[in-house]
């Protein structure tokens, strides 16, 4: 299943000058954790679920600090 997703990420990573790839865990609507953790590319996820609120927090952090996240491939899950 990861084939098309990996190909899409490779296209972005190899062709874009400024990018951040976000690899979310399973997005759920359960009660949310107050924080999230980021997994660097090539590392196994520490969790599998994530809330929409924590995804929004990460996206907001990327928008507010683009240089910190530029060129990174990030997994995200609730702590």
C-alpha positions in Angstrom: 0.0 0.0 0.0 2.8 2.4 0.7 4.0 2.3 -2.9 2.1 5.3 -4.3 2.7 7.3 -1.1 6.4 6.6 -1.3 6.5 7.5 -5.0 4.7 10.8 -4.2 7.1 11.7 -1.4 10.1 10.9 -3.6 8.8 13.2 -6.3 8.4 16.1 -3.8 11.8 15.4 -2.1 13.6 15.2 -5.4 11.9 18.0 -7.2 10.8 20.7 -4.8 13.1 23.4 -3.4 11.0 24.1 -0.3 8.9 21.3 1.2 7.9 19.4 4.3 6.4 15.9 4.0 4.0 15.0 6.8 3.3 11.3 7.4 0.4 11.1 9.9 -0.6 8.1 11.9 -4.2 7.0 11.8 -6.3 10.1 12.3 -9.0 9.5 14.9 -11.7 11.4 16.6 -11.1 10.0 20.1 -10.2 12.2 23.0 -7.0 13.8 22.1 -3.6 13.8 23.6 -2.3 17.2 24.5 0.9 16.7 22.6 2.4 14.9 19.6 5.7 13.4 18.7 7.6 13.6 15.5 9.4 10.6 14.0 12.2 11.3 11.5 12.2 9.5 8.1 13.6 6.0 8.4 12.6 5.6 12.0 9.7 3.4 13.2 6.7 5.2 14.6 6.3 5.2 18.4 2.5 5.3 18.1 -0.1 4.9 15.5 -3.0 7.2 16.3 -3.2 11.0 16.0 -5.8 13.6 16.5 -6.9 16.3 14.0 -6.0 18.9 16.6 -2.4 17.7 16.9 -2.1 17.6 13.1 -3.3 21.2 13.0 -0.7 22.1 15.7 2.1 20.7 13.6 0.9 22.4 10.4 0.7 25.7 12.3 4.3 25.2 13.6 5.5 24.5 10.1 3.8 27.7 8.8 5.3 29.8 11.7 8.8 28.2 11.5 9.3 27.2 7.9 13.1 27.1 8.0 13.0 24.6 10.9 10.9 22.2 8.9 12.1 22.8 5.4 13.3 19.7 3.6 12.1 17.4 6.3 10.0 14.2 6.1 8.1 13.9 9.4 5.9 11.2 10.9 3.5 12.4 13.5 1.5 10.6 16.2 -0.1 11.5 19.5 2.1 11.0 22.6 
